Amino acid sequence: MRCPFCGAADSKVVDSRDSETGEAVRRRRECLNCTKRFTTYERVDAPVLYVVKKDGRREEFNRQKLLGGLLVASKKRDIAPARLEMMVDEIENELRHQNQLEVPSRLVGEMAMERLRELDEIAYIRFASVYRSFKDAQDMRATLEDVLQHPPTRVGTRSRRRTRDDGDRLPLDLET
């Protein structure tokens, strides 16, 4: 391994251990020429994951593209960008553990919608409206009714719908 300080090609490994995530090996090295120490990481070179589009085209899985869609859907919602990045990590890891080099774009979209629905209903509706290409209000209404009839089960979070003083939920048309 080349020394980043003097450029010499020879170094020795002083310490080696797994990284915090266990997905890499962290090595402390010492240059045999200038004796300065530096750190390197060794990772498995994962094969390229391709997404097969509806029209049959194949594109490399682009985590930034997925994250961008999630960020747009959750704009002005109380969702930390770090949470969305974790969501993209989860989706990518799940796709890679399927041991297939190609996955349908439909699967990626469905996985994102499933997670968004559990996280934030409004972000889910926004994402679904683009992903499912709603043609009119009826398409959106069907999705809204599904969300209202089958609310997600969020652990440890409170509903965002307003309530009356007695604790009963207000009808949707009275919440504004």
PyMOL commands that place a pseudoatom at each C-alpha (Angstrom):
pseudoatom trace, name=CA, resn=MET, resi=1, chain=A, elem=C, hetatm=0, pos=[0.000, 0.000, 0.000]
pseudoatom trace, name=CA, resn=ARG, resi=2, chain=A, elem=C, hetatm=0, pos=[1.445, 3.376, -1.037]
pseudoatom trace, name=CA, resn=CYS, resi=3, chain=A, elem=C, hetatm=0, pos=[2.198, 5.843, 1.748]
pseudoatom trace, name=CA, resn=PRO, resi=4, chain=A, elem=C, hetatm=0, pos=[0.030, 8.993, 1.441]
pseudoatom trace, name=CA, resn=PHE, resi=5, chain=A, elem=C, hetatm=0, pos=[2.854, 11.071, 2.947]
pseudoatom trace, name=CA, resn=CYS, resi=6, chain=A, elem=C, hetatm=0, pos=[6.007, 10.121, 1.055]
pseudoatom trace, name=CA, resn=GLY, resi=7, chain=A, elem=C, hetatm=0, pos=[4.637, 7.891, -1.729]
pseudoatom trace, name=CA, resn=ALA, resi=8, chain=A, elem=C, hetatm=0, pos=[6.779, 4.881, -0.830]
pseudoatom trace, name=CA, resn=ALA, resi=9, chain=A, elem=C, hetatm=0, pos=[5.302, 1.532, -1.866]
pseudoatom trace, name=CA, resn=ASP, resi=10, chain=A, elem=C, hetatm=0, pos=[6.217, -0.464, 1.236]
pseudoatom trace, name=CA, resn=SER, resi=11, chain=A, elem=C, hetatm=0, pos=[4.315, -0.424, 4.516]
pseudoatom trace, name=CA, resn=LYS, resi=12, chain=A, elem=C, hetatm=0, pos=[3.564, -2.860, 7.290]
pseudoatom trace, name=CA, resn=VAL, resi=13, chain=A, elem=C, hetatm=0, pos=[0.274, -3.568, 9.043]
pseudoatom trace, name=CA, resn=VAL, resi=14, chain=A, elem=C, hetatm=0, pos=[0.454, -2.504, 12.697]
pseudoatom trace, name=CA, resn=ASP, resi=15, chain=A, elem=C, hetatm=0, pos=[-3.157, -3.213, 13.692]
pseudoatom trace, name=CA, resn=SER, resi=16, chain=A, elem=C, hetatm=0, pos=[-6.117, -4.834, 11.969]
pseudoatom trace, name=CA, resn=ARG, resi=17, chain=A, elem=C, hetatm=0, pos=[-9.766, -5.032, 13.089]
pseudoatom trace, name=CA, resn=ASP, resi=18, chain=A, elem=C, hetatm=0, pos=[-13.304, -5.077, 11.747]
pseudoatom trace, name=CA, resn=SER, resi=19, chain=A, elem=C, hetatm=0, pos=[-14.984, -1.714, 11.278]
pseudoatom trace, name=CA, resn=GLU, resi=20, chain=A, elem=C, hetatm=0, pos=[-17.997, -0.787, 13.413]
pseudoatom trace, name=CA, resn=THR, resi=21, chain=A, elem=C, hetatm=0, pos=[-20.447, -2.074, 10.800]
pseudoatom trace, name=CA, resn=GLY, resi=22, chain=A, elem=C, hetatm=0, pos=[-18.482, -5.251, 10.144]
pseudoatom trace, name=CA, resn=GLU, resi=23, chain=A, elem=C, hetatm=0, pos=[-18.547, -4.561, 6.413]
pseudoatom trace, name=CA, resn=ALA, resi=24, chain=A, elem=C, hetatm=0, pos=[-14.893, -3.563, 6.193]
pseudoatom trace, name=CA, resn=VAL, resi=25, chain=A, elem=C, hetatm=0, pos=[-11.528, -4.289, 7.761]
pseudoatom trace, name=CA, resn=ARG, resi=26, chain=A, elem=C, hetatm=0, pos=[-9.706, -1.288, 9.230]
pseudoatom trace, name=CA, resn=ARG, resi=27, chain=A, elem=C, hetatm=0, pos=[-5.926, -1.506, 9.058]
pseudoatom trace, name=CA, resn=ARG, resi=28, chain=A, elem=C, hetatm=0, pos=[-3.356, 0.785, 10.673]
pseudoatom trace, name=CA, resn=ARG, resi=29, chain=A, elem=C, hetatm=0, pos=[-0.208, 0.808, 8.607]
pseudoatom trace, name=CA, resn=GLU, resi=30, chain=A, elem=C, hetatm=0, pos=[3.263, 2.206, 9.090]
pseudoatom trace, name=CA, resn=CYS, resi=31, chain=A, elem=C, hetatm=0, pos=[5.391, 3.367, 6.193]
pseudoatom trace, name=CA, resn=LEU, resi=32, chain=A, elem=C, hetatm=0, pos=[8.755, 1.575, 6.104]
pseudoatom trace, name=CA, resn=ASN, resi=33, chain=A, elem=C, hetatm=0, pos=[10.360, 4.650, 4.535]
pseudoatom trace, name=CA, resn=CYS, resi=34, chain=A, elem=C, hetatm=0, pos=[9.129, 7.668, 6.592]
pseudoatom trace, name=CA, resn=THR, resi=35, chain=A, elem=C, hetatm=0, pos=[7.646, 5.727, 9.579]
pseudoatom trace, name=CA, resn=LYS, resi=36, chain=A, elem=C, hetatm=0, pos=[4.386, 7.736, 9.496]
pseudoatom trace, name=CA, resn=ARG, resi=37, chain=A, elem=C, hetatm=0, pos=[1.171, 5.853, 10.215]
pseudoatom trace, name=CA, resn=PHE, resi=38, chain=A, elem=C, hetatm=0, pos=[-2.024, 5.858, 8.161]
pseudoatom trace, name=CA, resn=THR, resi=39, chain=A, elem=C, hetatm=0, pos=[-5.319, 3.976, 8.027]
pseudoatom trace, name=CA, resn=THR, resi=40, chain=A, elem=C, hetatm=0, pos=[-6.739, 1.915, 5.186]
pseudoatom trace, name=CA, resn=TYR, resi=41, chain=A, elem=C, hetatm=0, pos=[-10.055, 0.106, 4.797]
pseudoatom trace, name=CA, resn=GLU, resi=42, chain=A, elem=C, hetatm=0, pos=[-10.593, -3.144, 2.954]
pseudoatom trace, name=CA, resn=ARG, resi=43, chain=A, elem=C, hetatm=0, pos=[-14.098, -3.833, 1.608]
pseudoatom trace, name=CA, resn=VAL, resi=44, chain=A, elem=C, hetatm=0, pos=[-15.686, -6.451, -0.572]
pseudoatom trace, name=CA, resn=ASP, resi=45, chain=A, elem=C, hetatm=0, pos=[-16.168, -5.128, -4.082]
pseudoatom trace, name=CA, resn=ALA, resi=46, chain=A, elem=C, hetatm=0, pos=[-19.909, -5.713, -4.469]
pseudoatom trace, name=CA, resn=PRO, resi=47, chain=A, elem=C, hetatm=0, pos=[-21.141, -6.568, -7.961]
pseudoatom trace, name=CA, resn=VAL, resi=48, chain=A, elem=C, hetatm=0, pos=[-23.122, -3.913, -9.811]
pseudoatom trace, name=CA, resn=LEU, resi=49, chain=A, elem=C, hetatm=0, pos=[-26.858, -4.088, -9.166]
pseudoatom trace, name=CA, resn=TYR, resi=50, chain=A, elem=C, hetatm=0, pos=[-29.068, -3.304, -12.165]
pseudoatom trace, name=CA, resn=VAL, resi=51, chain=A, elem=C, hetatm=0, pos=[-32.652, -2.065, -12.139]
pseudoatom trace, name=CA, resn=VAL, resi=52, chain=A, elem=C, hetatm=0, pos=[-34.822, -3.244, -15.038]
pseudoatom trace, name=CA, resn=LYS, resi=53, chain=A, elem=C, hetatm=0, pos=[-37.222, -0.493, -16.098]
pseudoatom trace, name=CA, resn=LYS, resi=54, chain=A, elem=C, hetatm=0, pos=[-40.786, -1.054, -17.368]
pseudoatom trace, name=CA, resn=ASP, resi=55, chain=A, elem=C, hetatm=0, pos=[-39.630, -0.620, -20.959]
pseudoatom trace, name=CA, resn=GLY, resi=56, chain=A, elem=C, hetatm=0, pos=[-36.881, -3.234, -20.523]
pseudoatom trace, name=CA, resn=ARG, resi=57, chain=A, elem=C, hetatm=0, pos=[-33.951, -0.825, -20.206]
pseudoatom trace, name=CA, resn=ARG, resi=58, chain=A, elem=C, hetatm=0, pos=[-31.358, -1.634, -17.569]
pseudoatom trace, name=CA, resn=GLU, resi=59, chain=A, elem=C, hetatm=0, pos=[-29.758, 1.004, -15.351]
pseudoatom trace, name=CA, resn=GLU, resi=60, chain=A, elem=C, hetatm=0, pos=[-27.295, 0.714, -12.506]
pseudoatom trace, name=CA, resn=PHE, resi=61, chain=A, elem=C, hetatm=0, pos=[-29.037, 1.009, -9.145]
pseudoatom trace, name=CA, resn=ASN, resi=62, chain=A, elem=C, hetatm=0, pos=[-28.702, 4.674, -8.249]
pseudoatom trace, name=CA, resn=ARG, resi=63, chain=A, elem=C, hetatm=0, pos=[-29.149, 5.292, -4.547]
pseudoatom trace, name=CA, resn=GLN, resi=64, chain=A, elem=C, hetatm=0, pos=[-29.018, 9.073, -5.092]
pseudoatom trace, name=CA, resn=LYS, resi=65, chain=A, elem=C, hetatm=0, pos=[-31.952, 8.869, -7.490]
pseudoatom trace, name=CA, resn=LEU, resi=66, chain=A, elem=C, hetatm=0, pos=[-34.009, 6.909, -4.950]
pseudoatom trace, name=CA, resn=LEU, resi=67, chain=A, elem=C, hetatm=0, pos=[-32.987, 9.250, -2.125]
pseudoatom trace, name=CA, resn=GLY, resi=68, chain=A, elem=C, hetatm=0, pos=[-33.926, 12.252, -4.278]
pseudoatom trace, name=CA, resn=GLY, resi=69, chain=A, elem=C, hetatm=0, pos=[-37.423, 10.873, -4.820]
pseudoatom trace, name=CA, resn=LEU, resi=70, chain=A, elem=C, hetatm=0, pos=[-37.835, 10.231, -1.098]
pseudoatom trace, name=CA, resn=LEU, resi=71, chain=A, elem=C, hetatm=0, pos=[-36.592, 13.738, -0.243]
pseudoatom trace, name=CA, resn=VAL, resi=72, chain=A, elem=C, hetatm=0, pos=[-39.076, 15.331, -2.660]
pseudoatom trace, name=CA, resn=ALA, resi=73, chain=A, elem=C, hetatm=0, pos=[-41.940, 13.235, -1.248]
pseudoatom trace, name=CA, resn=SER, resi=74, chain=A, elem=C, hetatm=0, pos=[-41.043, 14.192, 2.315]
pseudoatom trace, name=CA, resn=LYS, resi=75, chain=A, elem=C, hetatm=0, pos=[-40.381, 17.881, 1.670]
pseudoatom trace, name=CA, resn=LYS, resi=76, chain=A, elem=C, hetatm=0, pos=[-41.708, 20.076, 4.506]
pseudoatom trace, name=CA, resn=ARG, resi=77, chain=A, elem=C, hetatm=0, pos=[-42.477, 16.978, 6.581]
pseudoatom trace, name=CA, resn=ASP, resi=78, chain=A, elem=C, hetatm=0, pos=[-40.832, 16.267, 9.925]
pseudoatom trace, name=CA, resn=ILE, resi=79, chain=A, elem=C, hetatm=0, pos=[-38.520, 13.583, 8.545]
pseudoatom trace, name=CA, resn=ALA, resi=80, chain=A, elem=C, hetatm=0, pos=[-34.767, 13.751, 9.058]
pseudoatom trace, name=CA, resn=PRO, resi=81, chain=A, elem=C, hetatm=0, pos=[-32.755, 13.259, 5.848]
pseudoatom trace, name=CA, resn=ALA, resi=82, chain=A, elem=C, hetatm=0, pos=[-30.597, 10.778, 7.786]
pseudoatom trace, name=CA, resn=ARG, resi=83, chain=A, elem=C, hetatm=0, pos=[-33.705, 8.616, 8.291]
pseudoatom trace, name=CA, resn=LEU, resi=84, chain=A, elem=C, hetatm=0, pos=[-34.304, 8.605, 4.529]
pseudoatom trace, name=CA, resn=GLU, resi=85, chain=A, elem=C, hetatm=0, pos=[-30.666, 7.669, 3.916]
pseudoatom trace, name=CA, resn=MET, resi=86, chain=A, elem=C, hetatm=0, pos=[-31.097, 4.759, 6.328]
pseudoatom trace, name=CA, resn=MET, resi=87, chain=A, elem=C, hetatm=0, pos=[-34.188, 3.755, 4.372]
pseudoatom trace, name=CA, resn=VAL, resi=88, chain=A, elem=C, hetatm=0, pos=[-32.195, 3.720, 1.125]
pseudoatom trace, name=CA, resn=ASP, resi=89, chain=A, elem=C, hetatm=0, pos=[-29.490, 1.646, 2.872]
pseudoatom trace, name=CA, resn=GLU, resi=90, chain=A, elem=C, hetatm=0, pos=[-32.139, -0.848, 4.015]
pseudoatom trace, name=CA, resn=ILE, resi=91, chain=A, elem=C, hetatm=0, pos=[-33.602, -1.122, 0.518]
pseudoatom trace, name=CA, resn=GLU, resi=92, chain=A, elem=C, hetatm=0, pos=[-30.193, -1.535, -1.125]
pseudoatom trace, name=CA, resn=ASN, resi=93, chain=A, elem=C, hetatm=0, pos=[-29.110, -4.167, 1.415]
pseudoatom trace, name=CA, resn=GLU, resi=94, chain=A, elem=C, hetatm=0, pos=[-32.348, -6.091, 0.991]
pseudoatom trace, name=CA, resn=LEU, resi=95, chain=A, elem=C, hetatm=0, pos=[-31.975, -6.019, -2.803]
pseudoatom trace, name=CA, resn=ARG, resi=96, chain=A, elem=C, hetatm=0, pos=[-28.360, -7.187, -2.634]
pseudoatom trace, name=CA, resn=HIS, resi=97, chain=A, elem=C, hetatm=0, pos=[-29.256, -10.041, -0.266]
pseudoatom trace, name=CA, resn=GLN, resi=98, chain=A, elem=C, hetatm=0, pos=[-31.616, -11.416, -2.898]
pseudoatom trace, name=CA, resn=ASN, resi=99, chain=A, elem=C, hetatm=0, pos=[-28.461, -12.510, -4.753]
pseudoatom trace, name=CA, resn=GLN, resi=100, chain=A, elem=C, hetatm=0, pos=[-29.734, -11.255, -8.095]
pseudoatom trace, name=CA, resn=LEU, resi=101, chain=A, elem=C, hetatm=0, pos=[-27.825, -8.848, -10.278]
pseudoatom trace, name=CA, resn=GLU, resi=102, chain=A, elem=C, hetatm=0, pos=[-31.039, -7.456, -11.802]
pseudoatom trace, name=CA, resn=VAL, resi=103, chain=A, elem=C, hetatm=0, pos=[-34.204, -6.362, -10.015]
pseudoatom trace, name=CA, resn=PRO, resi=104, chain=A, elem=C, hetatm=0, pos=[-37.390, -4.871, -11.475]
pseudoatom trace, name=CA, resn=SER, resi=105, chain=A, elem=C, hetatm=0, pos=[-37.908, -1.147, -10.859]
pseudoatom trace, name=CA, resn=ARG, resi=106, chain=A, elem=C, hetatm=0, pos=[-41.386, -2.046, -9.586]
pseudoatom trace, name=CA, resn=LEU, resi=107, chain=A, elem=C, hetatm=0, pos=[-39.778, -3.886, -6.651]
pseudoatom trace, name=CA, resn=VAL, resi=108, chain=A, elem=C, hetatm=0, pos=[-37.611, -0.890, -5.709]
pseudoatom trace, name=CA, resn=GLY, resi=109, chain=A, elem=C, hetatm=0, pos=[-40.633, 1.433, -5.811]
pseudoatom trace, name=CA, resn=GLU, resi=110, chain=A, elem=C, hetatm=0, pos=[-42.815, -0.919, -3.779]
pseudoatom trace, name=CA, resn=MET, resi=111, chain=A, elem=C, hetatm=0, pos=[-40.103, -1.305, -1.132]
pseudoatom trace, name=CA, resn=ALA, resi=112, chain=A, elem=C, hetatm=0, pos=[-39.782, 2.483, -0.864]
pseudoatom trace, name=CA, resn=MET, resi=113, chain=A, elem=C, hetatm=0, pos=[-43.547, 2.964, -0.615]
pseudoatom trace, name=CA, resn=GLU, resi=114, chain=A, elem=C, hetatm=0, pos=[-43.887, 0.262, 2.033]
pseudoatom trace, name=CA, resn=ARG, resi=115, chain=A, elem=C, hetatm=0, pos=[-41.307, 1.981, 4.230]
pseudoatom trace, name=CA, resn=LEU, resi=116, chain=A, elem=C, hetatm=0, pos=[-42.662, 5.484, 3.595]
pseudoatom trace, name=CA, resn=ARG, resi=117, chain=A, elem=C, hetatm=0, pos=[-46.166, 4.378, 4.512]
pseudoatom trace, name=CA, resn=GLU, resi=118, chain=A, elem=C, hetatm=0, pos=[-44.908, 3.258, 7.930]
pseudoatom trace, name=CA, resn=LEU, resi=119, chain=A, elem=C, hetatm=0, pos=[-42.932, 6.471, 8.380]
pseudoatom trace, name=CA, resn=ASP, resi=120, chain=A, elem=C, hetatm=0, pos=[-45.276, 9.209, 7.129]
pseudoatom trace, name=CA, resn=GLU, resi=121, chain=A, elem=C, hetatm=0, pos=[-48.622, 8.869, 5.351]
pseudoatom trace, name=CA, resn=ILE, resi=122, chain=A, elem=C, hetatm=0, pos=[-48.360, 12.197, 3.513]
pseudoatom trace, name=CA, resn=ALA, resi=123, chain=A, elem=C, hetatm=0, pos=[-44.899, 11.403, 2.147]
pseudoatom trace, name=CA, resn=TYR, resi=124, chain=A, elem=C, hetatm=0, pos=[-46.254, 7.998, 1.120]
pseudoatom trace, name=CA, resn=ILE, resi=125, chain=A, elem=C, hetatm=0, pos=[-49.174, 9.570, -0.794]
pseudoatom trace, name=CA, resn=ARG, resi=126, chain=A, elem=C, hetatm=0, pos=[-46.821, 12.026, -2.512]
pseudoatom trace, name=CA, resn=PHE, resi=127, chain=A, elem=C, hetatm=0, pos=[-44.390, 9.279, -3.515]
pseudoatom trace, name=CA, resn=ALA, resi=128, chain=A, elem=C, hetatm=0, pos=[-47.220, 6.990, -4.660]
pseudoatom trace, name=CA, resn=SER, resi=129, chain=A, elem=C, hetatm=0, pos=[-48.767, 9.749, -6.790]
pseudoatom trace, name=CA, resn=VAL, resi=130, chain=A, elem=C, hetatm=0, pos=[-45.575, 10.002, -8.827]
pseudoatom trace, name=CA, resn=TYR, resi=131, chain=A, elem=C, hetatm=0, pos=[-44.563, 6.344, -8.727]
pseudoatom trace, name=CA, resn=ARG, resi=132, chain=A, elem=C, hetatm=0, pos=[-48.008, 5.040, -9.684]
pseudoatom trace, name=CA, resn=SER, resi=133, chain=A, elem=C, hetatm=0, pos=[-48.614, 7.919, -12.128]
pseudoatom trace, name=CA, resn=PHE, resi=134, chain=A, elem=C, hetatm=0, pos=[-52.043, 8.895, -10.820]
pseudoatom trace, name=CA, resn=LYS, resi=135, chain=A, elem=C, hetatm=0, pos=[-54.119, 9.996, -13.801]
pseudoatom trace, name=CA, resn=ASP, resi=136, chain=A, elem=C, hetatm=0, pos=[-56.807, 11.830, -11.850]
pseudoatom trace, name=CA, resn=ALA, resi=137, chain=A, elem=C, hetatm=0, pos=[-58.262, 12.498, -8.415]
pseudoatom trace, name=CA, resn=GLN, resi=138, chain=A, elem=C, hetatm=0, pos=[-60.008, 9.103, -8.405]
pseudoatom trace, name=CA, resn=ASP, resi=139, chain=A, elem=C, hetatm=0, pos=[-56.639, 7.324, -8.500]
pseudoatom trace, name=CA, resn=MET, resi=140, chain=A, elem=C, hetatm=0, pos=[-55.454, 9.391, -5.555]
pseudoatom trace, name=CA, resn=ARG, resi=141, chain=A, elem=C, hetatm=0, pos=[-58.736, 8.901, -3.709]
pseudoatom trace, name=CA, resn=ALA, resi=142, chain=A, elem=C, hetatm=0, pos=[-58.384, 5.113, -3.883]
pseudoatom trace, name=CA, resn=THR, resi=143, chain=A, elem=C, hetatm=0, pos=[-54.927, 5.329, -2.300]
pseudoatom trace, name=CA, resn=LEU, resi=144, chain=A, elem=C, hetatm=0, pos=[-56.143, 7.791, 0.346]
pseudoatom trace, name=CA, resn=GLU, resi=145, chain=A, elem=C, hetatm=0, pos=[-59.061, 5.529, 1.242]
pseudoatom trace, name=CA, resn=ASP, resi=146, chain=A, elem=C, hetatm=0, pos=[-56.703, 2.578, 1.547]
pseudoatom trace, name=CA, resn=VAL, resi=147, chain=A, elem=C, hetatm=0, pos=[-54.477, 4.535, 3.948]
pseudoatom trace, name=CA, resn=LEU, resi=148, chain=A, elem=C, hetatm=0, pos=[-57.485, 5.635, 6.008]
pseudoatom trace, name=CA, resn=GLN, resi=149, chain=A, elem=C, hetatm=0, pos=[-59.004, 2.151, 6.164]
pseudoatom trace, name=CA, resn=HIS, resi=150, chain=A, elem=C, hetatm=0, pos=[-55.693, 0.399, 6.853]
pseudoatom trace, name=CA, resn=PRO, resi=151, chain=A, elem=C, hetatm=0, pos=[-53.507, 2.830, 8.802]
pseudoatom trace, name=CA, resn=PRO, resi=152, chain=A, elem=C, hetatm=0, pos=[-49.877, 1.830, 9.275]
pseudoatom trace, name=CA, resn=THR, resi=153, chain=A, elem=C, hetatm=0, pos=[-48.859, 0.441, 12.625]
pseudoatom trace, name=CA, resn=ARG, resi=154, chain=A, elem=C, hetatm=0, pos=[-46.205, 2.793, 13.905]
pseudoatom trace, name=CA, resn=VAL, resi=155, chain=A, elem=C, hetatm=0, pos=[-44.438, 1.708, 17.044]
pseudoatom trace, name=CA, resn=GLY, resi=156, chain=A, elem=C, hetatm=0, pos=[-43.867, 4.526, 19.529]
pseudoatom trace, name=CA, resn=THR, resi=157, chain=A, elem=C, hetatm=0, pos=[-45.262, 7.351, 17.396]
pseudoatom trace, name=CA, resn=ARG, resi=158, chain=A, elem=C, hetatm=0, pos=[-48.413, 9.377, 17.684]
pseudoatom trace, name=CA, resn=SER, resi=159, chain=A, elem=C, hetatm=0, pos=[-50.939, 9.995, 14.952]
pseudoatom trace, name=CA, resn=ARG, resi=160, chain=A, elem=C, hetatm=0, pos=[-50.687, 13.344, 13.212]
pseudoatom trace, name=CA, resn=ARG, resi=161, chain=A, elem=C, hetatm=0, pos=[-54.485, 13.765, 12.981]
pseudoatom trace, name=CA, resn=ARG, resi=162, chain=A, elem=C, hetatm=0, pos=[-55.991, 16.382, 15.281]
pseudoatom trace, name=CA, resn=THR, resi=163, chain=A, elem=C, hetatm=0, pos=[-58.442, 15.448, 18.009]
pseudoatom trace, name=CA, resn=ARG, resi=164, chain=A, elem=C, hetatm=0, pos=[-61.328, 17.117, 19.826]
pseudoatom trace, name=CA, resn=ASP, resi=165, chain=A, elem=C, hetatm=0, pos=[-60.950, 18.162, 23.456]
pseudoatom trace, name=CA, resn=ASP, resi=166, chain=A, elem=C, hetatm=0, pos=[-62.506, 14.835, 24.485]
pseudoatom trace, name=CA, resn=GLY, resi=167, chain=A, elem=C, hetatm=0, pos=[-59.792, 12.887, 22.628]
pseudoatom trace, name=CA, resn=ASP, resi=168, chain=A, elem=C, hetatm=0, pos=[-61.903, 11.725, 19.660]
pseudoatom trace, name=CA, resn=ARG, resi=169, chain=A, elem=C, hetatm=0, pos=[-60.381, 12.242, 16.232]
pseudoatom trace, name=CA, resn=LEU, resi=170, chain=A, elem=C, hetatm=0, pos=[-61.847, 14.991, 14.104]
pseudoatom trace, name=CA, resn=PRO, resi=171, chain=A, elem=C, hetatm=0, pos=[-63.293, 13.957, 10.739]
pseudoatom trace, name=CA, resn=LEU, resi=172, chain=A, elem=C, hetatm=0, pos=[-60.803, 14.683, 7.960]
pseudoatom trace, name=CA, resn=ASP, resi=173, chain=A, elem=C, hetatm=0, pos=[-62.931, 17.509, 6.534]
pseudoatom trace, name=CA, resn=LEU, resi=174, chain=A, elem=C, hetatm=0, pos=[-62.890, 19.359, 9.915]
pseudoatom trace, name=CA, resn=GLU, resi=175, chain=A, elem=C, hetatm=0, pos=[-59.153, 19.215, 10.541]
pseudoatom trace, name=CA, resn=THR, resi=176, chain=A, elem=C, hetatm=0, pos=[-58.251, 22.322, 8.537]
for i in range(1, 176): cmd.bond("trace and resi %d" % i, "trace and resi %d" % (i + 1))
show_as sticks, trace
zoom trace
